[in-house]
Structures are given as structure tokens and as C-alpha cells.
Amino acid sequence: MVRITEDLIRKRAEHNNREIATLEELSLHQSDIERIEHLDKWCRDLRILYLQSNLIQRIENVGRLKKLEYLNLALNNIERIENLEGCESLQKLDLTVNFVGELTSVDSLNSNEHLREIYLTGNPCSDFDGYRQYVVATLPHLKWLDGKEIEKSERILAMQEYDSVRESILRQQRKYLKKREAEKEEFKKVAESECDIDDSDNKEDVERGSTTQQGNIADETEDDRFWQEKTAYTPESRLETHQQLSHKRKEAEAPKQSLWQIPKREIRLMSEDGRVLNINQGKWDFILNEDDSGQNIVLDVSIQRYLDTSLVDCDVQPGYIKCIIKGKVLQIVLPDAVNPDQSTAKRSQTTGHLVITMPKAKQVVQPQKKEQVQKPRPVMRNQKSLLSDNQQIGHENLEVDPSVASRVDLHSIVNDTLLSHCVKQQESTKTEQEKIAAKNQVKQSEAFVDDPDVPPLI
């Protein structure tokens, strides 16, 4: 028996990003489902629901689907129309090839005012005399029945003959229900007898020690007998046929699965001597480096941006780190011992990368960078004598307002006494240089001899 689970619905809701709360269309056809459940709690916004080609025996748990417009239950084992009064927006109902024999159950659809189309072809009730007239007269808001439009004249005639048609339908319905009860009793007896035969055959096989070849021959003969035996088309026979087919399908697929099934490789996280191994089962791209300070080891793993964080698990140990991402292991041996208690793991909101910062266990003390201090202006030897003990050259930075920078008097920066002394010293040096140059010129003029043989300088 296949149950309707949350995983099954999310798998069929890929067109809605696997979200079931806002799901409007759901297809669960050919899923071997035997019961409708959970849909009225998980998918309240459903508008279209496909449940054809299953083994559903009863319409249930759909009454809270207020927005449901189309319900397809073709090729199931439904015997009665019920529990659809709460589907206020239902417009189309498909019950093709089911086992609806209680035609009066159509009366429950009178509360579905928006119902315009219904299919009952292939049901036992469709063989009743006056079937179409009864449905047309019972559901005045219906416009299409079994793919054929209902005309006004047909509805008027059906309303006129409603009483007589109803009596005929009730008589045929009682006859069918008695036949149906007899079929159920007969099926129970056959099932019990087959169980007794199977038990006796198993005992005889054990006593005789039958071989596998004999067992296969017996299975083949039993299978042939099953398919050649004539049975009535009932919900029980349809369910039995389905079970037989699924059993044969599993037997046929078993050897194929054994041939193609590759045993999973065992992952070894540590060697035999206890060494931690490097493993990258998911082939994730990663970068393992130290940060700028050299005090932390940083691991950057490139995982998908939209991967759910609940699928990521990290375990930091002093000598290694192990990350399990979507069930696949990423284990890296660290170059230095780290402190697991102070480690942090974060994910980038833009790229989705996983960044793990692990402080080193042994912190390395590094010299601090010296701040650059502005060197003082050089002072001339002659100026040192003029500076008193209380006068010192300041090293503070000048802060000048840009609006007043053009009016700043730069001469006021230097001490007036020091400036006048420098000017006097420069003038005395200039006079001394001029006196020396004049003496040299006098000496050169006294020693000068005019030789006519020497050509003039050009």
C-alpha cells in the first residue's frame, strides 16, 4: 500500500519549488494509492487534483478543499459518491470506470452549486434504465454528463418523468447491491480456501524437500491458472490483479537490480594506525589559508548558494575539521593545532560559501609596527647655542583652516631673535667672501705680465 506522504507531494510539486502550502495543481496518478489523506491539511489551495489510475476505494479527506475546481478519480475502486459537499468551487468531477452502483448517491452533489460537468461512464450505475434522466433531473445545475451537453428539452422531460424513473432506479439499485454482497461473500470464501491450500502446499514441500526447480514450475502453473480463471470484474478482483502484477514485476526486477547494483564504497575517515585522512567525497572546491594576522586558520568551502544550511554540519577538532554537506564528507587535516571552542562558522549571503575561522592553539607573539614619528627640523650648530634650555623645537602638526591658508604669515613660525641672528651671520659671511675675492684680484693684477707673443683669448 502506497501512502500519501509529504515527501511524495513535494516530489510532485517541483513546478512550485517543492512548496506544498501554496500548491494549486497536484498529480498523483498511477501511484498505487489506496486512500486519500492529508491533502485537506497540507494543500488547502488546491484547484486541480489528479488521482486517476490508483486503488482508491472511497472519496474522503477532500471536504476542506474550498478552492478545488477539478477532481479526477477515474480508474479507481470507488463504489459511492460522498464527502464532496465541502468542495464549494467544484466544477468538474471525473469518475470514469469505477464501481459506483449506488446511483442515488448522486443526490449528495446538489450542494455543489458550481458543478457543471460529471463523468460516470464505465460504472455499473450507467447500465441502469433511466440513468441519464435521473442524473439530469437530480442535478439541475449540471450542463454536461459523460461528455454530452444537456439540452433544455431533455431536462424538462427528465423532470416530468422523475418519479417513475426514480422508482425504477431504486429497484435496479437494490438488485445490484444484493449481487454485490454475494460477490463479497464469495471472494472471502475463495480467499480463505486459497490460504488453506497455500499452507498445505508449503507443508508438503517442506516434508518432501522440494527443489527450487520444482518450486519455479509450481509458480508458473499457478500463474497460468490465475490468468486463465474467469472472475467477475469487482473491486476485489481488480485489487487482486494489481497485486499479482506488482509481485511479478518485483520478481522480474530483482535479478536486474542485483546485476546492476554497485556496492557502496566504504569511506575510511582514519587509517589503521590512527592517522586522520584527507577526504573530499563531494569534490567541493575549498581554500585553506591563514588570515592576515597569522593567528587564525580560515577554511572557505564553495558550496551552492541556495543549499539549505540544515544540510551542512561541521565538526572542528584540534588537528582536523570534518564537514558533512548533503551527506558527503569533507575532512581536512590542519597544519597547526586549533582551538575548537573558539571556532566560528558562517555562510556568505551573496555567494553561499561556508567560511570557518579557527584560532590557533599556540598564538605567536609578533612585534607591533612602530608609528611613524615626524623628524624634527635640523638645527645649525650656530643656532644650538642660541636655544636656551626652556626653548625646544616642537613636533606637533600644524592644523590650518583651508579658508585662511592664503593669509597665513609663514615668517611668524620662526623665532624673531633666531631669524635676525641668521640674517646677520649670512651678511658677515658675504662680506668676508667679497674681501677674499678682492685680495685675490689684487694679487693677480700685480703678477700680471703682458707678453705680446701670447695670442689673445677668444
C-alpha positions as CSV (number, residue, x, y, z in Angstrom):
1,M,0.0,0.0,0.0
2,V,1.3,3.4,-1.0
3,R,0.6,6.2,1.4
4,I,0.4,9.9,0.6
5,T,3.3,11.4,2.4
6,E,4.9,14.9,2.5
7,D,7.9,13.7,0.5
8,L,5.7,12.3,-2.2
9,I,3.8,15.6,-2.5
10,R,7.0,17.7,-2.5
11,K,8.4,15.4,-5.2
12,R,5.3,16.0,-7.4
13,A,5.4,19.8,-6.6
14,E,8.7,20.6,-8.5
15,H,6.9,23.1,-10.6
16,N,6.1,25.0,-7.4
17,N,9.6,24.9,-6.0
18,R,8.6,22.0,-3.8
19,E,6.3,24.2,-1.7
20,I,3.0,22.4,-0.8
21,A,1.3,25.2,1.2
22,T,0.7,27.3,-1.9
23,L,0.3,24.3,-4.3
24,E,-2.6,24.8,-6.8
25,E,-2.2,21.7,-9.0
26,L,-1.2,18.2,-7.9
27,S,-0.9,15.0,-10.0
28,L,-0.8,11.7,-8.1
29,H,-1.9,9.4,-10.9
30,Q,-0.6,5.8,-11.3
31,S,0.9,5.8,-7.8
32,D,-0.9,2.7,-6.4
33,I,-2.6,4.9,-3.8
34,E,-5.3,3.2,-1.8
35,R,-6.5,6.0,0.4
36,I,-6.8,9.9,0.1
37,E,-5.3,11.5,3.2
38,H,-3.5,14.7,4.4
39,L,-4.3,16.7,1.3
40,D,-7.0,18.8,3.1
41,K,-4.4,19.8,5.7
42,W,-1.3,20.3,3.7
43,C,-2.6,21.7,0.4
44,R,-5.6,24.0,1.1
45,D,-5.1,26.0,-2.1
46,L,-5.5,23.1,-4.5
47,R,-7.6,23.8,-7.6
48,I,-6.8,20.8,-9.7
49,L,-6.2,17.3,-8.3
50,Y,-5.4,14.2,-10.5
51,L,-5.8,10.8,-8.7
52,Q,-6.7,8.6,-11.7
53,S,-5.3,5.0,-12.1
54,N,-5.0,4.2,-8.4
55,L,-6.7,1.8,-6.0
56,I,-8.8,4.3,-4.0
57,Q,-11.9,2.8,-2.6
58,R,-13.6,5.8,-1.0
59,I,-13.8,9.6,-1.5
60,E,-12.6,11.1,1.7
61,N,-10.5,13.9,3.3
62,V,-11.2,16.4,0.5
63,G,-14.1,18.4,2.2
64,R,-11.8,21.2,3.3
65,L,-10.5,22.0,-0.2
66,K,-12.7,25.0,-0.7
67,K,-10.9,26.1,-3.9
68,L,-10.9,22.7,-5.6
69,E,-12.4,23.1,-9.2
70,Y,-11.5,19.8,-10.9
71,L,-11.2,16.3,-9.3
72,N,-10.2,13.3,-11.4
73,L,-10.8,9.9,-9.8
74,A,-11.0,7.8,-12.9
75,L,-10.0,4.1,-12.9
76,N,-10.3,3.5,-9.1
77,N,-12.4,1.3,-6.9
78,I,-14.9,3.9,-5.7
79,E,-18.5,2.5,-5.1
80,R,-20.3,5.6,-3.8
81,I,-20.2,9.4,-4.3
82,E,-19.8,11.0,-0.9
83,N,-17.9,13.6,1.1
84,L,-17.8,16.3,-1.6
85,E,-20.2,18.8,0.0
86,G,-17.4,21.0,1.3
87,C,-15.8,21.4,-2.1
88,E,-17.7,24.7,-2.8
89,S,-15.8,25.6,-6.0
90,L,-16.0,22.1,-7.6
91,Q,-16.9,22.4,-11.3
92,K,-15.8,19.1,-12.9
93,L,-15.9,15.6,-11.4
94,D,-14.5,12.6,-13.3
95,L,-15.4,9.1,-12.0
96,T,-14.9,7.2,-15.2
97,V,-14.5,3.3,-14.9
98,N,-15.2,3.0,-11.2
99,F,-17.7,0.7,-9.3
100,V,-20.4,3.3,-8.5
101,G,-23.6,1.2,-8.2
102,E,-25.5,3.3,-5.8
103,L,-26.8,5.9,-8.2
104,T,-28.8,7.7,-5.5
105,S,-25.5,8.9,-4.0
106,V,-25.5,11.5,-6.8
107,D,-28.0,13.4,-4.6
108,S,-25.1,14.5,-2.4
109,L,-23.8,16.7,-5.2
110,N,-26.9,19.1,-5.0
111,S,-25.0,21.3,-2.6
112,N,-22.2,21.8,-5.2
113,E,-23.8,24.7,-7.0
114,H,-20.9,25.3,-9.3
115,L,-20.7,21.7,-10.6
116,R,-21.2,21.8,-14.4
117,E,-19.7,18.5,-15.7
118,I,-19.6,14.9,-14.4
119,Y,-18.4,11.6,-15.9
120,L,-19.8,8.3,-14.8
121,T,-19.1,6.2,-17.9
122,G,-17.9,2.7,-17.1
123,N,-19.7,2.4,-13.8
124,P,-22.4,-0.2,-13.0
125,C,-24.9,2.6,-12.5
126,S,-24.5,3.8,-16.1
127,D,-26.2,0.5,-17.2
128,F,-29.4,1.2,-15.3
129,D,-32.5,2.0,-17.3
130,G,-33.2,5.7,-16.9
131,Y,-29.7,6.5,-15.7
132,R,-29.3,9.7,-17.7
133,Q,-32.8,11.0,-17.0
134,Y,-32.3,10.5,-13.2
135,V,-28.9,12.3,-13.1
136,V,-30.2,15.2,-15.2
137,A,-33.3,15.7,-13.1
138,T,-31.4,15.3,-9.8
139,L,-28.7,17.9,-10.6
140,P,-30.4,20.9,-12.2
141,H,-27.2,23.0,-12.3
142,L,-25.4,20.3,-14.4
143,K,-24.6,21.2,-18.1
144,W,-22.5,18.2,-19.3
145,L,-23.0,14.5,-18.5
146,D,-20.4,11.9,-19.8
147,G,-19.2,14.5,-22.3
148,K,-22.6,15.2,-23.8
149,E,-24.3,18.5,-23.3
150,I,-27.7,18.6,-21.5
151,E,-30.3,20.4,-23.5
152,K,-33.2,22.3,-22.0
153,S,-35.8,19.9,-23.6
154,E,-34.0,16.9,-22.2
155,R,-34.1,18.5,-18.7
156,I,-37.8,19.3,-19.0
157,L,-38.6,15.7,-20.0
158,A,-36.4,14.3,-17.2
159,M,-38.2,16.4,-14.6
160,Q,-41.6,15.3,-15.8
161,E,-40.7,11.6,-15.6
162,Y,-38.6,11.9,-12.4
163,D,-40.9,10.0,-10.1
164,S,-41.3,6.9,-12.3
165,V,-37.6,7.0,-13.2
166,R,-36.6,7.2,-9.5
167,E,-38.7,4.1,-8.6
168,S,-37.1,2.2,-11.4
169,I,-33.6,3.3,-10.4
170,L,-34.2,2.3,-6.7
171,R,-35.4,-1.2,-7.8
172,Q,-32.4,-1.8,-10.0
173,Q,-30.1,-0.4,-7.3
174,R,-31.4,-2.8,-4.7
175,K,-30.8,-5.7,-7.1
176,Y,-27.3,-4.6,-7.8
177,L,-26.5,-4.2,-4.1
178,K,-27.7,-7.8,-3.3
179,K,-25.5,-9.0,-6.1
180,R,-22.6,-7.0,-4.7
181,E,-23.0,-8.5,-1.3
182,A,-22.9,-12.0,-2.8
183,E,-19.7,-11.2,-4.7
184,K,-18.1,-10.1,-1.4
185,E,-19.0,-13.3,0.4
186,E,-17.8,-15.4,-2.5
187,F,-14.5,-13.6,-2.6
188,K,-14.0,-14.1,1.1
189,K,-14.6,-17.9,0.8
190,V,-12.2,-18.2,-2.2
191,A,-9.5,-16.2,-0.3
192,E,-9.8,-18.4,2.7
193,S,-9.7,-21.6,0.7
194,E,-6.6,-20.3,-1.2
195,C,-4.9,-19.6,2.1
196,D,-5.6,-23.1,3.3
197,I,-4.2,-24.6,0.1
198,D,-1.1,-22.5,0.2
199,D,-0.4,-23.6,3.8
200,S,-0.8,-27.3,2.9
201,D,1.4,-26.9,-0.2
202,N,4.1,-25.3,1.9
203,K,4.0,-28.2,4.5
204,E,4.2,-30.8,1.7
205,D,7.1,-29.0,0.1
206,V,9.0,-29.0,3.4
207,E,8.3,-32.7,4.0
208,R,9.3,-33.8,0.5
209,G,12.3,-31.4,0.4
210,S,11.3,-30.0,-3.0
211,T,14.0,-28.4,-5.1
212,T,14.0,-24.8,-6.4
213,Q,13.3,-26.0,-9.9
214,Q,10.1,-27.7,-8.8
215,G,9.1,-24.6,-6.9
216,N,9.6,-22.5,-10.1
217,I,7.4,-24.9,-12.1
218,A,4.7,-24.7,-9.5
219,D,4.8,-20.9,-9.6
220,E,4.5,-20.9,-13.4
221,T,1.5,-23.3,-13.3
222,E,-0.2,-21.2,-10.6
223,D,0.4,-18.0,-12.6
224,D,-1.2,-19.6,-15.7
225,R,-4.1,-20.8,-13.6
226,F,-4.6,-17.2,-12.2
227,W,-4.8,-15.6,-15.6
228,Q,-7.0,-18.3,-17.2
229,E,-9.5,-18.3,-14.5
230,K,-12.7,-16.3,-15.2
231,T,-13.8,-13.9,-12.4
232,A,-16.3,-11.1,-12.2
233,Y,-15.0,-7.5,-12.6
234,T,-15.2,-6.3,-9.0
235,P,-13.0,-4.0,-6.8
236,E,-11.6,-7.1,-5.1
237,S,-10.7,-8.8,-8.4
238,R,-9.1,-5.6,-9.6
239,L,-7.1,-5.3,-6.4
240,E,-6.0,-8.9,-6.7
241,T,-4.9,-8.5,-10.3
242,H,-2.9,-5.5,-9.3
243,Q,-1.2,-7.4,-6.5
244,Q,-0.3,-10.2,-8.9
245,L,1.2,-7.8,-11.4
246,S,3.2,-6.0,-8.8
247,H,4.5,-9.3,-7.5
248,K,5.6,-10.4,-10.9
249,R,7.2,-7.1,-11.6
250,K,9.3,-7.2,-8.5
251,E,10.4,-10.7,-9.3
252,A,11.5,-9.6,-12.8
253,E,13.3,-6.5,-11.5
254,A,15.1,-8.3,-8.7
255,P,17.8,-10.0,-10.8
256,K,18.4,-6.8,-12.8
257,Q,18.9,-4.8,-9.6
258,S,21.4,-7.4,-8.3
259,L,23.4,-7.3,-11.5
260,W,23.5,-3.5,-11.9
261,Q,23.6,-2.6,-8.2
262,I,27.1,-1.4,-7.3
263,P,28.1,-1.8,-3.7
264,K,28.7,1.5,-2.0
265,R,32.3,2.2,-1.3
266,E,33.1,2.3,2.4
267,I,34.5,5.7,3.5
268,R,37.5,5.4,5.8
269,L,38.0,8.5,7.9
270,M,41.1,7.2,9.6
271,S,43.9,4.8,8.7
272,E,44.6,1.6,10.6
273,D,47.4,3.3,12.6
274,G,45.0,6.1,13.7
275,R,46.1,8.9,11.3
276,V,43.4,11.2,10.1
277,L,42.9,11.1,6.3
278,N,42.0,13.9,3.9
279,I,38.6,13.2,2.3
280,N,36.6,15.2,-0.3
281,Q,33.7,12.9,-1.1
282,G,31.6,15.7,-2.7
283,K,34.5,17.2,-4.6
284,W,33.9,20.6,-3.1
285,D,36.3,23.4,-4.0
286,F,37.9,24.9,-0.9
287,I,40.7,27.2,0.2
288,L,42.7,26.7,3.5
289,N,44.9,29.6,4.5
290,E,45.9,31.8,7.4
291,D,44.4,35.2,7.9
292,D,46.4,38.4,7.7
293,S,47.2,38.4,11.5
294,G,48.6,34.8,11.3
295,Q,46.6,33.9,14.4
296,N,43.7,32.0,12.7
297,I,43.3,29.3,10.1
298,V,40.4,30.0,7.7
299,L,38.6,27.4,5.6
300,D,36.5,28.7,2.7
301,V,34.3,26.0,1.1
302,S,32.5,26.8,-2.2
303,I,29.0,25.3,-1.7
304,Q,25.9,26.1,-3.7
305,R,24.3,29.4,-3.0
306,Y,20.7,28.0,-2.5
307,L,21.8,24.9,-0.5
308,D,19.8,24.7,2.8
309,T,22.0,25.3,5.8
310,S,20.3,22.4,7.6
311,L,22.1,20.1,5.2
312,V,25.5,21.3,6.5
313,D,27.2,20.0,9.6
314,C,30.7,21.0,10.9
315,D,32.9,19.3,13.5
316,V,36.2,21.1,14.4
317,Q,38.8,19.1,16.2
318,P,42.3,20.3,17.4
319,G,44.0,18.5,14.5
320,Y,41.4,18.3,11.7
321,I,38.0,19.6,10.6
322,K,35.1,17.5,9.3
323,C,32.2,18.9,7.3
324,I,29.2,16.8,6.2
325,I,27.5,18.6,3.2
326,K,24.4,16.9,1.8
327,G,25.5,13.6,3.3
328,K,29.0,13.8,1.8
329,V,32.1,14.1,3.9
330,L,34.8,16.8,3.6
331,Q,37.7,16.1,6.1
332,I,40.9,18.1,6.1
333,V,44.0,17.8,8.3
334,L,45.0,21.2,9.7
335,P,48.6,22.4,9.5
336,D,48.5,23.6,13.1
337,A,46.6,22.8,16.2
338,V,43.5,24.9,16.7
339,N,41.1,25.8,19.5
340,P,37.7,24.2,18.7
341,D,35.7,26.1,21.4
342,Q,36.5,29.5,19.8
343,S,36.0,28.5,16.2
344,T,33.1,30.1,14.2
345,A,31.3,29.0,11.1
346,K,29.4,31.5,8.8
347,R,27.8,31.5,5.4
348,S,28.0,34.3,2.9
349,Q,24.7,35.7,2.0
350,T,25.8,36.6,-1.5
351,T,27.9,33.6,-2.6
352,G,26.7,31.0,-0.1
353,H,30.3,30.0,0.7
354,L,30.9,28.4,4.1
355,V,33.7,30.2,6.0
356,I,35.1,28.6,9.1
357,T,37.5,30.6,11.3
358,M,39.7,28.5,13.7
359,P,42.0,30.3,16.1
360,K,45.4,28.6,16.6
361,A,46.0,26.9,19.9
362,K,49.5,28.4,20.2
363,Q,49.4,32.1,19.5
364,V,52.6,33.6,18.1
365,V,53.7,36.9,19.6
366,Q,54.6,39.4,16.8
367,P,56.3,42.8,17.1
368,Q,54.0,45.7,16.8
369,K,54.5,48.1,14.0
370,K,56.1,51.4,15.1
371,E,54.2,54.5,14.4
372,Q,56.0,56.9,12.1
373,V,57.1,60.0,14.1
374,Q,57.8,63.2,12.3
375,K,61.5,64.0,12.5
376,P,62.5,67.4,13.9
377,R,64.0,70.1,11.6
378,P,67.8,70.1,11.6
379,V,69.3,72.9,13.6
380,M,72.6,74.5,12.6
381,R,75.5,74.4,15.0
382,N,75.4,78.2,15.4
383,Q,71.7,78.0,16.3
384,K,72.2,75.5,19.1
385,S,74.0,78.0,21.2
386,L,71.1,80.4,20.8
387,L,68.5,77.9,22.0
388,S,68.0,78.1,25.8
389,D,67.1,75.2,27.9
390,N,63.5,76.2,28.1
391,Q,63.2,76.6,24.3
392,Q,62.6,73.3,22.4
393,I,61.6,72.6,18.9
394,G,58.0,71.4,18.8
395,H,57.0,68.4,16.7
396,E,53.2,69.0,16.7
397,N,51.5,69.1,13.4
398,L,50.0,72.4,12.3
399,E,46.3,72.5,11.6
400,V,45.4,75.3,9.2
401,D,42.0,76.2,8.1
402,P,41.9,76.0,4.3
403,S,39.9,79.2,4.1
404,V,42.6,81.1,5.9
405,A,45.6,79.3,4.5
406,S,46.3,82.1,1.9
407,R,46.6,84.6,4.8
408,V,49.0,82.7,7.0
409,D,52.2,84.6,7.7
410,L,55.0,82.0,7.4
411,H,57.6,84.4,8.9
412,S,55.9,84.1,12.3
413,I,56.7,80.4,12.5
414,V,60.5,81.1,13.2
415,N,61.6,82.9,16.4
416,D,62.5,86.6,15.7
417,T,65.8,86.5,17.6
418,L,66.9,83.4,15.8
419,L,65.9,84.8,12.4
420,S,67.8,88.1,13.0
421,H,70.9,86.2,14.1
422,C,70.8,84.1,10.9
423,V,70.4,87.1,8.7
424,K,73.4,88.9,10.4
425,Q,75.5,85.8,10.1
426,Q,74.7,85.5,6.3
427,E,75.7,89.1,5.8
428,S,79.0,88.7,7.6
429,T,79.9,85.6,5.5
430,K,79.1,87.6,2.3
431,T,81.4,90.5,3.3
432,E,84.2,88.1,4.2
433,Q,83.9,86.3,0.8
434,E,83.9,89.7,-1.0
435,K,87.1,90.7,0.8
436,I,88.9,87.5,-0.1
437,A,87.9,87.8,-3.7
438,A,89.2,91.4,-3.9
439,K,92.6,90.3,-2.4
440,N,92.9,87.6,-5.0
441,Q,92.2,90.1,-7.8
442,V,94.9,92.5,-6.5
443,K,97.5,89.6,-6.3
444,Q,96.6,88.6,-9.8
445,S,97.0,92.2,-11.2
446,E,100.4,92.7,-9.6
447,A,101.8,89.5,-11.0
448,F,100.4,90.1,-14.5
449,V,102.9,90.5,-17.4
450,D,101.7,91.5,-20.9
451,D,103.6,89.2,-23.3
452,P,103.0,90.2,-27.0
453,D,103.8,86.7,-28.2
454,V,100.8,85.2,-26.5
455,P,97.7,85.3,-28.7
456,P,94.7,86.9,-27.2
457,L,91.9,84.8,-25.6
458,I,88.9,84.2,-27.9
